[in-house]
Amino acid sequence: MNNKDLKYWIGFSFVPGIGRVRMGQLESYFGSLETAWQAGAAELKKAHLDDGVVKAVTAWRPKLHLEEELEKMKHEGVQALIWHDEKYPARLKEIYDYPPILYVKGEILPEDEWCLAVVGTRLATAYGRQITEEIVTDLAHNNITIVSGLARGIDTIAHHAALEAGGRTIAVAACGLDTIYPAENTNLAKQIIEHGALVSEYPLGTKPKPEYFPRRNRILSGISLGVLVTEAGEGSGALITADQALEQNRDVLAVPGSVFSPASFGTNHLIQQGAKLVRNCQDILEELNLQAVAQQLEFKQIIPRQTPRHCYCINYPLNRPTSTRFAPAAACQCRPLAVH
């Protein structure tokens, strides 16, 4: 997409209340976001935007200088992917509330399609650190990209372990990509950019707010094959990610811990409710049918772009459970493999 069109997508991403549904309404009614950006209040209402959203659009437009926003992105090394772009993560578009625009610093590669979200408590114990490091290191050695949220604790441990193992990792931020939160992870963020990507649905200049973190978790789980919770107490934000994974038809996996450890109350409860109990990397590879990612990548490269709608049964083995709470409802997706 050229900058002339892209800048209007960026402009609307600043407006509170404009998400996937309303962006779709604007595209459908006006034909282009450039026309929508220039429309008056009365015309915006005809596109089925409510009064509150119309007021937000008309209030934000005079504040924004879209060419300057493009220059800021260029200076920061940030690119924007809209949902029509081929590089927009295909799996993320499977969820209901996918972001219409995704800001990326670094690069999302085709092989990052094989990725797993690893999340947990911000107050990791020695046990949580050790099991996270061991599992993530082995996953990285098996060419699985690690997705996490750059938060303190398990998230930071997971990113570090993936990088130290020579693997790739993606961090999903709850702010604009010109802000690193927490600031202590600035150097880690630089390494992630070199060996993966920082991603966010929020435009540059957006500061982190408490309500943004649960929202970003849907991206974290939506972009991934599943979510692994290695250590989490009651009320941990990682459990929100697990809940969202279930809503998105993603696998939920959890590492058990001592029944006497408050830091494992959440993970033990997930297992009690039906999450896959994970002891090591091999349990994950078997559960997600990822034992031969390298061969799958090689196979994917020789599939023509226009793949007929036949079932290759690569990601979803036929012997998977078909109706458990913590597993995808269909044993086989019977759809073409996404080719980028």
C-alpha positions as a LaTeX table, in Angstrom:
\begin{tabular}{lrrr}
\hline
Residue & $x$ (\AA) & $y$ (\AA) & $z$ (\AA) \\
\hline
Met1 & 0.00 & 0.00 & 0.00 \\
Asn2 & 1.32 & 3.46 & $-0.86$ \\
Asn3 & 1.76 & 6.18 & 1.74 \\
Lys4 & $-1.15$ & 8.16 & 0.28 \\
Asp5 & $-3.61$ & 5.46 & 1.38 \\
Leu6 & $-1.70$ & 4.22 & 4.43 \\
Lys7 & $-1.70$ & 7.56 & 6.20 \\
Tyr8 & $-5.49$ & 7.50 & 6.55 \\
Trp9 & $-5.39$ & 4.07 & 8.16 \\
Ile10 & $-2.83$ & 5.49 & 10.59 \\
Gly11 & $-5.05$ & 8.50 & 11.22 \\
Phe12 & $-8.08$ & 6.41 & 12.12 \\
Ser13 & $-5.94$ & 4.23 & 14.41 \\
Phe14 & $-5.57$ & 7.26 & 16.70 \\
Val15 & $-9.34$ & 7.65 & 17.10 \\
Pro16 & $-10.88$ & 5.97 & 20.17 \\
Gly17 & $-13.69$ & 3.62 & 19.25 \\
Ile18 & $-12.43$ & 2.83 & 15.74 \\
Gly19 & $-11.58$ & $-0.86$ & 15.52 \\
Arg20 & $-12.08$ & $-3.70$ & 13.09 \\
Val21 & $-15.86$ & $-3.40$ & 12.78 \\
Arg22 & $-16.06$ & 0.37 & 12.34 \\
Met23 & $-13.05$ & 0.44 & 10.05 \\
Gly24 & $-14.88$ & $-2.10$ & 7.91 \\
Gln25 & $-18.01$ & 0.07 & 7.94 \\
Leu26 & $-16.00$ & 3.07 & 6.76 \\
Glu27 & $-14.35$ & 1.08 & 3.96 \\
Ser28 & $-17.65$ & $-0.39$ & 2.86 \\
Tyr29 & $-19.56$ & 2.88 & 2.82 \\
Phe30 & $-16.94$ & 5.27 & 1.46 \\
Gly31 & $-14.90$ & 2.90 & $-0.70$ \\
Ser32 & $-11.62$ & 4.23 & 0.70 \\
Leu33 & $-10.39$ & 5.58 & 4.00 \\
Glu34 & $-9.16$ & 8.71 & 2.26 \\
Thr35 & $-12.76$ & 9.60 & 1.39 \\
Ala36 & $-13.87$ & 8.64 & 4.91 \\
Trp37 & $-11.19$ & 10.85 & 6.48 \\
Gln38 & $-12.45$ & 13.85 & 4.54 \\
Ala39 & $-16.16$ & 13.19 & 5.21 \\
Gly40 & $-18.24$ & 15.49 & 7.38 \\
Ala41 & $-20.13$ & 14.46 & 10.50 \\
Ala42 & $-23.43$ & 13.92 & 8.70 \\
Glu43 & $-21.83$ & 11.64 & 6.14 \\
Leu44 & $-19.99$ & 9.69 & 8.84 \\
Lys45 & $-23.30$ & 9.00 & 10.56 \\
Lys46 & $-24.62$ & 7.55 & 7.30 \\
Ala47 & $-21.79$ & 5.00 & 7.56 \\
His48 & $-23.51$ & 3.78 & 10.76 \\
Leu49 & $-21.07$ & 5.36 & 13.19 \\
Asp50 & $-22.71$ & 6.41 & 16.44 \\
Asp51 & $-22.60$ & 9.97 & 17.71 \\
Gly52 & $-19.75$ & 9.32 & 20.15 \\
Val53 & $-17.46$ & 7.91 & 17.48 \\
Val54 & $-18.36$ & 10.67 & 15.01 \\
Lys55 & $-17.43$ & 13.26 & 17.64 \\
Ala56 & $-14.14$ & 11.47 & 18.28 \\
Val57 & $-13.28$ & 11.46 & 14.55 \\
Thr58 & $-14.08$ & 15.14 & 14.08 \\
Ala59 & $-12.16$ & 16.04 & 17.26 \\
Trp60 & $-9.02$ & 14.09 & 16.32 \\
Arg61 & $-8.68$ & 15.04 & 12.66 \\
Pro62 & $-7.52$ & 18.65 & 13.22 \\
Lys63 & $-4.91$ & 17.44 & 15.73 \\
Leu64 & $-3.22$ & 15.01 & 13.36 \\
His65 & $-0.70$ & 15.78 & 10.65 \\
Leu66 & $-0.61$ & 12.52 & 8.75 \\
Glu67 & 2.52 & 13.21 & 6.71 \\
Glu68 & 4.36 & 13.96 & 9.94 \\
Glu69 & 3.17 & 10.66 & 11.38 \\
Leu70 & 4.65 & 8.86 & 8.38 \\
Glu71 & 7.95 & 10.66 & 8.94 \\
Lys72 & 7.93 & 9.68 & 12.61 \\
Met73 & 7.43 & 6.05 & 11.65 \\
Lys74 & 10.27 & 6.22 & 9.15 \\
His75 & 12.54 & 7.75 & 11.79 \\
Glu76 & 11.62 & 5.05 & 14.32 \\
Gly77 & 11.97 & 2.21 & 11.81 \\
Val78 & 8.32 & 1.24 & 12.20 \\
Gln79 & 6.16 & $-0.14$ & 9.41 \\
Ala80 & 2.37 & $-0.43$ & 9.42 \\
Leu81 & 0.55 & $-3.50$ & 8.13 \\
Ile82 & $-3.16$ & $-3.22$ & 7.39 \\
Trp83 & $-5.39$ & $-6.26$ & 7.26 \\
His84 & $-5.23$ & $-6.35$ & 3.44 \\
Asp85 & $-1.43$ & $-6.70$ & 3.37 \\
Glu86 & 0.07 & $-10.08$ & 2.50 \\
Lys87 & 2.54 & $-9.67$ & 5.36 \\
Tyr88 & $-0.24$ & $-9.24$ & 7.93 \\
Pro89 & $-0.13$ & $-12.41$ & 10.10 \\
Ala90 & $-2.66$ & $-14.82$ & 8.60 \\
Arg91 & $-3.49$ & $-16.54$ & 11.89 \\
Leu92 & $-4.27$ & $-13.22$ & 13.57 \\
Lys93 & $-6.98$ & $-12.55$ & 11.02 \\
Glu94 & $-8.78$ & $-15.70$ & 12.18 \\
Ile95 & $-9.86$ & $-14.06$ & 15.44 \\
Tyr96 & $-12.99$ & $-11.94$ & 15.65 \\
Asp97 & $-11.48$ & $-8.71$ & 16.94 \\
Tyr98 & $-8.22$ & $-8.58$ & 14.99 \\
Pro99 & $-6.59$ & $-5.15$ & 14.79 \\
Pro100 & $-7.16$ & $-3.43$ & 11.43 \\
Ile101 & $-3.62$ & $-2.06$ & 11.52 \\
Leu102 & $-0.54$ & $-3.57$ & 13.10 \\
Tyr103 & 2.60 & $-1.55$ & 13.77 \\
Val104 & 5.81 & $-3.57$ & 13.43 \\
Lys105 & 9.40 & $-2.76$ & 14.37 \\
Gly106 & 11.67 & $-5.50$ & 13.12 \\
Glu107 & 10.33 & $-8.17$ & 10.78 \\
Ile108 & 7.73 & $-10.91$ & 10.92 \\
Leu109 & 8.96 & $-13.76$ & 8.71 \\
Pro110 & 6.90 & $-16.55$ & 7.10 \\
Glu111 & 8.46 & $-19.11$ & 9.48 \\
Asp112 & 7.08 & $-17.15$ & 12.43 \\
Glu113 & 3.75 & $-18.75$ & 11.56 \\
Trp114 & 4.97 & $-21.58$ & 13.80 \\
Cys115 & 4.91 & $-19.68$ & 17.05 \\
Leu116 & 3.82 & $-20.23$ & 20.63 \\
Ala117 & 2.88 & $-17.63$ & 23.21 \\
Val118 & 4.67 & $-18.08$ & 26.54 \\
Val119 & 3.26 & $-16.06$ & 29.43 \\
Gly120 & 3.15 & $-16.02$ & 33.21 \\
Thr121 & 3.49 & $-14.09$ & 36.41 \\
Arg122 & 5.53 & $-10.90$ & 36.76 \\
Leu123 & 6.81 & $-12.30$ & 40.07 \\
Ala124 & 8.55 & $-15.42$ & 38.83 \\
Thr125 & 10.02 & $-17.86$ & 41.33 \\
Ala126 & 13.25 & $-19.78$ & 40.79 \\
Tyr127 & 11.12 & $-22.73$ & 39.65 \\
Gly128 & 9.22 & $-20.59$ & 37.15 \\
Arg129 & 12.44 & $-19.15$ & 35.76 \\
Gln130 & 14.08 & $-22.56$ & 35.37 \\
Ile131 & 11.17 & $-24.32$ & 33.67 \\
Thr132 & 10.53 & $-21.35$ & 31.35 \\
Glu133 & 14.18 & $-21.19$ & 30.32 \\
Glu134 & 14.39 & $-24.93$ & 29.71 \\
Ile135 & 11.20 & $-25.21$ & 27.68 \\
Val136 & 11.75 & $-22.05$ & 25.63 \\
Thr137 & 15.36 & $-23.00$ & 24.85 \\
Asp138 & 14.23 & $-26.35$ & 23.49 \\
Leu139 & 11.37 & $-24.76$ & 21.53 \\
Ala140 & 13.82 & $-22.31$ & 19.94 \\
His141 & 16.10 & $-25.20$ & 18.99 \\
Asn142 & 13.06 & $-26.69$ & 17.25 \\
Asn143 & 12.51 & $-23.50$ & 15.23 \\
Ile144 & 9.43 & $-22.39$ & 17.17 \\
Thr145 & 9.12 & $-18.60$ & 17.44 \\
Ile146 & 8.34 & $-17.41$ & 20.97 \\
Val147 & 5.66 & $-14.75$ & 21.43 \\
Ser148 & 5.29 & $-12.84$ & 24.70 \\
Gly149 & 4.45 & $-9.43$ & 26.12 \\
Leu150 & 7.81 & $-7.92$ & 27.18 \\
Ala151 & 6.51 & $-7.64$ & 30.75 \\
Arg152 & 8.60 & $-8.27$ & 33.84 \\
Gly153 & 8.91 & $-11.85$ & 35.04 \\
Ile154 & 8.04 & $-14.80$ & 32.81 \\
Asp155 & 7.66 & $-12.68$ & 29.64 \\
Thr156 & 11.16 & $-11.25$ & 29.98 \\
Ile157 & 12.61 & $-14.67$ & 30.81 \\
Ala158 & 10.95 & $-16.21$ & 27.73 \\
His159 & 12.25 & $-13.52$ & 25.36 \\
His160 & 15.78 & $-13.79$ & 26.78 \\
Ala161 & 15.81 & $-17.59$ & 26.59 \\
Ala162 & 14.68 & $-17.59$ & 22.96 \\
Leu163 & 17.38 & $-15.10$ & 21.97 \\
Glu164 & 20.13 & $-16.87$ & 23.89 \\
Ala165 & 19.17 & $-20.11$ & 22.13 \\
Gly166 & 19.56 & $-18.42$ & 18.74 \\
Gly167 & 15.82 & $-18.40$ & 18.11 \\
Arg168 & 13.28 & $-15.80$ & 17.09 \\
Thr169 & 10.85 & $-13.96$ & 19.33 \\
Ile170 & 7.99 & $-11.48$ & 18.96 \\
Ala171 & 6.93 & $-9.02$ & 21.66 \\
Val172 & 3.40 & $-7.61$ & 21.67 \\
Ala173 & 3.31 & $-4.16$ & 23.26 \\
Ala174 & 0.48 & $-2.28$ & 24.96 \\
Cys175 & 1.72 & 1.11 & 23.79 \\
Gly176 & 3.23 & 2.81 & 20.76 \\
Leu177 & 6.51 & 1.33 & 19.56 \\
Asp178 & 8.41 & 4.52 & 20.35 \\
Thr179 & 7.90 & 3.65 & 24.02 \\
Ile180 & 9.44 & 0.59 & 25.67 \\
Tyr181 & 7.56 & $-0.61$ & 28.73 \\
Pro182 & 8.97 & $-1.42$ & 31.15 \\
Ala183 & 11.94 & 0.86 & 30.41 \\
Glu184 & 14.35 & $-1.65$ & 31.96 \\
Asn185 & 13.72 & $-3.87$ & 28.91 \\
Thr186 & 15.04 & $-1.32$ & 26.42 \\
Asn187 & 18.14 & $-3.37$ & 25.57 \\
Leu188 & 16.06 & $-6.54$ & 25.35 \\
Ala189 & 13.70 & $-4.79$ & 22.93 \\
Lys190 & 16.65 & $-3.88$ & 20.69 \\
Gln191 & 17.69 & $-7.53$ & 20.55 \\
Ile192 & 14.12 & $-8.61$ & 19.76 \\
Ile193 & 14.00 & $-6.17$ & 16.84 \\
Glu194 & 17.16 & $-7.77$ & 15.43 \\
His195 & 15.86 & $-11.33$ & 15.82 \\
Gly196 & 12.11 & $-10.93$ & 15.52 \\
Ala197 & 9.77 & $-8.01$ & 15.99 \\
Leu198 & 7.98 & $-5.67$ & 18.33 \\
Val199 & 4.31 & $-5.33$ & 17.37 \\
Ser200 & 1.44 & $-3.17$ & 18.57 \\
Glu201 & $-1.97$ & $-2.00$ & 17.44 \\
Tyr202 & $-1.30$ & 1.41 & 18.99 \\
Pro203 & 0.19 & 4.28 & 16.97 \\
Leu204 & 3.38 & 6.09 & 17.90 \\
Gly205 & 3.04 & 8.37 & 20.88 \\
Thr206 & 0.59 & 6.11 & 22.71 \\
Lys207 & 1.60 & 5.62 & 26.34 \\
Pro208 & 0.74 & 2.41 & 28.20 \\
Lys209 & $-2.50$ & 2.38 & 30.19 \\
Pro210 & $-3.85$ & $-0.41$ & 32.43 \\
Glu211 & $-6.78$ & $-1.10$ & 30.10 \\
Tyr212 & $-4.47$ & $-1.60$ & 27.12 \\
Phe213 & $-2.80$ & $-4.72$ & 28.54 \\
Pro214 & $-5.85$ & $-7.05$ & 28.48 \\
Arg215 & $-6.59$ & $-5.77$ & 24.97 \\
Arg216 & $-3.11$ & $-6.55$ & 23.68 \\
Asn217 & $-3.34$ & $-10.08$ & 25.09 \\
Arg218 & $-5.85$ & $-11.03$ & 22.37 \\
Ile219 & $-3.13$ & $-10.28$ & 19.79 \\
Leu220 & $-0.57$ & $-12.28$ & 21.74 \\
Ser221 & $-2.79$ & $-15.37$ & 21.72 \\
Gly222 & $-4.37$ & $-14.71$ & 18.33 \\
Ile223 & $-1.07$ & $-14.67$ & 16.45 \\
Ser224 & 0.03 & $-17.96$ & 18.06 \\
Leu225 & $-0.76$ & $-21.65$ & 17.69 \\
Gly226 & $-1.41$ & $-21.81$ & 21.41 \\
Val227 & $-0.61$ & $-20.31$ & 24.79 \\
Leu228 & 1.75 & $-21.84$ & 27.36 \\
Val229 & 1.41 & $-20.58$ & 30.92 \\
Thr230 & 4.52 & $-21.60$ & 32.84 \\
Glu231 & 3.77 & $-19.98$ & 36.21 \\
Ala232 & 0.79 & $-17.90$ & 37.33 \\
Gly233 & $-0.97$ & $-17.18$ & 40.58 \\
Glu234 & $-4.62$ & $-16.37$ & 41.09 \\
Gly235 & $-5.58$ & $-13.19$ & 39.28 \\
Ser236 & $-2.51$ & $-13.21$ & 37.03 \\
Gly237 & $-2.90$ & $-11.40$ & 33.70 \\
Ala238 & $-1.60$ & $-14.57$ & 32.06 \\
Leu239 & $-4.95$ & $-16.19$ & 32.86 \\
Ile240 & $-6.68$ & $-13.49$ & 30.82 \\
Thr241 & $-4.50$ & $-14.50$ & 27.89 \\
Ala242 & $-5.48$ & $-18.14$ & 28.45 \\
Asp243 & $-9.18$ & $-17.22$ & 28.47 \\
Gln244 & $-8.79$ & $-15.27$ & 25.25 \\
Ala245 & $-6.95$ & $-18.19$ & 23.67 \\
Leu246 & $-9.96$ & $-20.39$ & 24.40 \\
Glu247 & $-12.30$ & $-17.89$ & 22.79 \\
Gln248 & $-10.03$ & $-17.87$ & 19.74 \\
Asn249 & $-9.98$ & $-21.67$ & 19.45 \\
Arg250 & $-6.32$ & $-21.87$ & 20.43 \\
Asp251 & $-4.64$ & $-24.55$ & 22.54 \\
Val252 & $-3.96$ & $-23.75$ & 26.19 \\
Leu253 & $-1.06$ & $-25.50$ & 27.91 \\
Ala254 & 0.19 & $-25.13$ & 31.46 \\
Val255 & 3.12 & $-26.24$ & 33.62 \\
Pro256 & 2.08 & $-27.74$ & 36.97 \\
Gly257 & 3.55 & $-26.49$ & 40.22 \\
Ser258 & 3.47 & $-27.25$ & 43.91 \\
Val259 & 0.01 & $-27.11$ & 45.46 \\
Phe260 & 1.67 & $-25.15$ & 48.28 \\
Ser261 & 3.00 & $-22.43$ & 45.95 \\
Pro262 & 0.72 & $-19.41$ & 45.40 \\
Ala263 & 2.66 & $-18.75$ & 42.19 \\
Ser264 & 1.24 & $-21.98$ & 40.72 \\
Phe265 & $-2.40$ & $-21.64$ & 41.80 \\
Gly266 & $-3.36$ & $-20.31$ & 38.38 \\
Thr267 & $-1.55$ & $-22.92$ & 36.30 \\
Asn268 & $-2.77$ & $-25.78$ & 38.47 \\
His269 & $-6.33$ & $-24.49$ & 38.10 \\
Leu270 & $-5.96$ & $-24.35$ & 34.31 \\
Ile271 & $-4.86$ & $-27.99$ & 34.29 \\
Gln272 & $-7.73$ & $-28.90$ & 36.58 \\
Gln273 & $-10.07$ & $-27.28$ & 34.05 \\
Gly274 & $-8.62$ & $-29.26$ & 31.15 \\
Ala275 & $-5.51$ & $-27.44$ & 29.91 \\
Lys276 & $-2.76$ & $-29.67$ & 28.55 \\
Leu277 & $-0.28$ & $-30.52$ & 31.32 \\
Val278 & 3.22 & $-29.73$ & 30.06 \\
Arg279 & 6.41 & $-31.14$ & 31.58 \\
Asn280 & 8.83 & $-30.33$ & 28.79 \\
Cys281 & 9.21 & $-29.18$ & 25.20 \\
Gln282 & 8.40 & $-32.61$ & 23.80 \\
Asp283 & 4.92 & $-32.49$ & 25.34 \\
Ile284 & 4.27 & $-29.28$ & 23.41 \\
Leu285 & 5.66 & $-30.54$ & 20.12 \\
Glu286 & 3.48 & $-33.64$ & 20.34 \\
Glu287 & 0.34 & $-31.76$ & 21.39 \\
Leu288 & 0.65 & $-29.21$ & 18.57 \\
Asn289 & 2.06 & $-31.69$ & 16.05 \\
Leu290 & 5.22 & $-29.64$ & 15.63 \\
Gln291 & 7.86 & $-32.35$ & 15.73 \\
Ala292 & 9.01 & $-31.58$ & 12.19 \\
Val293 & 8.73 & $-27.84$ & 11.73 \\
Ala294 & 11.80 & $-27.73$ & 9.48 \\
Gln295 & 10.24 & $-30.28$ & 7.12 \\
Gln296 & 6.95 & $-28.36$ & 7.16 \\
Leu297 & 8.75 & $-25.14$ & 6.22 \\
Glu298 & 10.48 & $-26.91$ & 3.35 \\
Phe299 & 7.16 & $-28.41$ & 2.21 \\
Lys300 & 5.49 & $-25.01$ & 2.42 \\
Gln301 & 8.07 & $-23.45$ & 0.10 \\
Ile302 & 7.22 & $-25.82$ & $-2.74$ \\
Ile303 & 3.43 & $-25.37$ & $-2.49$ \\
Pro304 & 2.22 & $-22.98$ & $-5.22$ \\
Arg305 & 0.66 & $-19.71$ & $-4.05$ \\
Gln306 & $-2.79$ & $-20.66$ & $-5.35$ \\
Thr307 & $-3.23$ & $-23.78$ & $-3.22$ \\
Pro308 & $-6.36$ & $-25.83$ & $-3.96$ \\
Arg309 & $-8.71$ & $-26.32$ & $-1.05$ \\
His310 & $-7.47$ & $-29.74$ & 0.02 \\
Cys311 & $-6.62$ & $-30.91$ & 3.51 \\
Tyr312 & $-2.89$ & $-31.40$ & 4.13 \\
Cys313 & $-3.41$ & $-32.27$ & 7.80 \\
Ile314 & $-0.08$ & $-30.74$ & 8.78 \\
Asn315 & $-1.02$ & $-28.62$ & 11.78 \\
Tyr316 & $-4.01$ & $-30.62$ & 12.97 \\
Pro317 & $-3.56$ & $-34.39$ & 13.33 \\
Leu318 & $-6.65$ & $-36.53$ & 12.92 \\
Asn319 & $-6.31$ & $-38.12$ & 16.35 \\
Arg320 & $-6.78$ & $-34.83$ & 18.22 \\
Pro321 & $-9.68$ & $-34.56$ & 20.66 \\
Thr322 & $-12.64$ & $-32.89$ & 18.97 \\
Ser323 & $-14.67$ & $-31.54$ & 21.84 \\
Thr324 & $-12.59$ & $-30.58$ & 24.86 \\
Arg325 & $-12.63$ & $-27.15$ & 26.38 \\
Phe326 & $-8.91$ & $-26.60$ & 25.98 \\
Ala327 & $-8.46$ & $-27.92$ & 22.43 \\
Pro328 & $-9.59$ & $-26.65$ & 19.02 \\
Ala329 & $-13.10$ & $-27.84$ & 18.24 \\
Ala330 & $-12.17$ & $-29.32$ & 14.86 \\
Ala331 & $-9.54$ & $-32.03$ & 14.52 \\
Cys332 & $-8.68$ & $-30.86$ & 11.02 \\
Gln333 & $-9.17$ & $-27.41$ & 9.55 \\
Cys334 & $-9.50$ & $-28.69$ & 5.97 \\
Arg335 & $-8.29$ & $-25.48$ & 4.42 \\
Pro336 & $-5.30$ & $-24.52$ & 2.29 \\
Leu337 & $-2.03$ & $-23.81$ & 3.98 \\
Ala338 & $-1.35$ & $-20.07$ & 4.11 \\
Val339 & 1.43 & $-19.27$ & 1.68 \\
His340 & 3.24 & $-15.94$ & 1.96 \\
\hline
\end{tabular}
